[in-house]
Amino acid sequence: SDSSTYAEAVVSTQSTGEWYESRRNGWGRMYYSDGSVYEGRWDNDHRDGEGTLRLPNNNRFEGNWSKGQKNGHGCHYYLDRGQVYEGVWVENIPKCGEMRDLNRDTAPLPTEYPIPSLELAQPAEVIGEAVQNFMSDD
């Protein structure tokens, strides 16, 4: 599964890094029993700030976390399929961004069809407006 909540539920086998009052705080690395590894910032025992979660199949998420969930800008690399999603996440859900092929021809389980090119007249403005909507403090 590529869900970050799955990795939270898996019992850890080893953790290294900074601690405060018996909780992970600051930089740290967590090795999970399923083979997943998280490396990045922690706050009060939750992934929080910049970090990378590498899954057993080598897919990975690199980006911002808040209270243990993907929040803010990030990239999820689906190396098994040869794709990457880059965009904004809110509470583990991708809200706006771009999915594109990445080394699809050499991926172990490539998608049947390549992703077509983005052909919006002003893609940067459209995506920028969507990002502002999801990243607002309202």
C-alpha positions in Angstrom: 0.0 0.0 0.0 1.2 3.5 -0.7 -0.8 5.0 2.2 1.3 6.9 4.7 -1.3 5.9 7.4 -0.4 2.3 6.7 3.2 2.9 7.7 2.1 4.7 10.9 0.1 1.6 11.9 3.0 -0.8 11.3 5.0 -1.5 14.4 8.4 0.1 14.3 11.5 -2.0 14.6 14.0 0.8 15.2 14.1 4.6 15.6 17.1 6.9 15.7 17.2 10.7 16.1 16.2 13.4 18.5 13.9 12.9 21.4 12.2 15.2 23.9 10.2 13.9 26.9 10.2 10.4 25.6 8.8 11.4 22.2 10.4 11.9 18.8 11.1 15.6 18.2 13.4 17.1 15.6 15.2 15.1 13.0 14.9 11.3 13.1 14.7 8.1 11.2 12.1 5.3 11.8 12.4 1.8 10.4 9.1 0.0 10.2 8.6 -3.8 10.4 7.2 -3.9 6.8 10.4 -2.4 5.4 9.2 1.2 5.1 11.6 3.9 6.3 10.8 7.5 7.3 13.5 10.1 7.5 12.8 13.7 8.4 11.3 16.0 11.0 9.2 14.9 13.9 7.0 16.8 16.4 5.5 15.2 19.4 5.9 11.7 18.0 4.3 12.6 14.6 6.0 13.1 11.2 5.9 16.9 10.9 7.9 19.2 8.6 10.1 18.0 5.7 10.5 14.3 5.4 10.7 11.2 3.1 8.8 8.0 3.5 10.3 5.2 1.4 8.0 2.1 1.0 9.2 -1.5 0.7 8.6 -1.4 -3.1 10.9 1.7 -3.3 8.0 4.1 -4.0 8.5 7.2 -1.9 6.9 10.4 -0.8 9.2 13.5 -0.4 7.6 16.6 1.0 5.8 18.3 3.9 4.0 16.5 6.8 1.8 17.7 9.5 0.6 15.6 12.5 1.7 12.5 10.7 -0.1 13.2 7.4 1.0 14.5 4.0 0.2 18.2 4.1 1.5 20.9 1.7 3.8 20.5 -1.2 5.2 17.1 -2.0 6.2 14.5 -4.7 5.1 10.9 -4.6 7.3 8.8 -6.8 5.6 5.6 -8.1 8.7 4.0 -9.3 7.0 0.6 -9.8 4.7 2.2 -12.4 7.1 4.8 -13.7 5.1 7.9 -12.6 5.4 10.8 -10.2 2.7 13.1 -8.7 3.9 16.5 -7.7 1.5 18.9 -6.0 -0.3 19.8 -2.9 -1.6 17.4 -0.3 -4.2 18.1 2.4 -4.6 15.4 5.2 -3.0 12.7 3.0 -5.1 13.5 0.0 -3.6 14.9 -3.2 -5.6 18.0 -4.0 -3.9 19.7 -7.0 -0.8 19.0 -9.0 0.5 17.1 -11.9 0.9 13.3 -12.5 3.5 12.6 -15.2 5.5 9.7 -16.5 9.0 9.2 -15.1 11.1 6.4 -16.5 7.9 4.5 -17.4 9.8 2.5 -20.1 12.0 0.9 -17.4 9.5 0.5 -14.6 8.7 -3.1 -13.4 4.9 -2.6 -13.7 4.4 0.3 -16.1 1.0 1.7 -16.8 -0.6 0.5 -20.0 -0.7 4.0 -21.6 1.6 7.0 -21.1 0.2 10.1 -19.5 -0.5 12.7 -22.3 1.2 16.1 -22.1 -0.5 18.9 -20.2 -1.9 21.3 -22.7 -3.5 24.1 -20.7 -3.1 27.6 -22.2 -1.6 28.9 -18.9 -0.7 25.8 -16.8 1.4 27.7 -14.2 -1.4 30.2 -13.5 -4.1 27.5 -13.3 -2.1 25.3 -10.9 -0.9 28.4 -8.9 -4.5 29.5 -8.3 -5.5 26.0 -7.2 -2.5 25.8 -4.9 -3.5 29.1 -3.3 -7.0 27.8 -2.7 -5.8 24.7 -0.9 -3.0 26.3 1.0 -5.0 29.3 2.3 -5.5 29.5 6.1 -9.3 29.8 5.8 
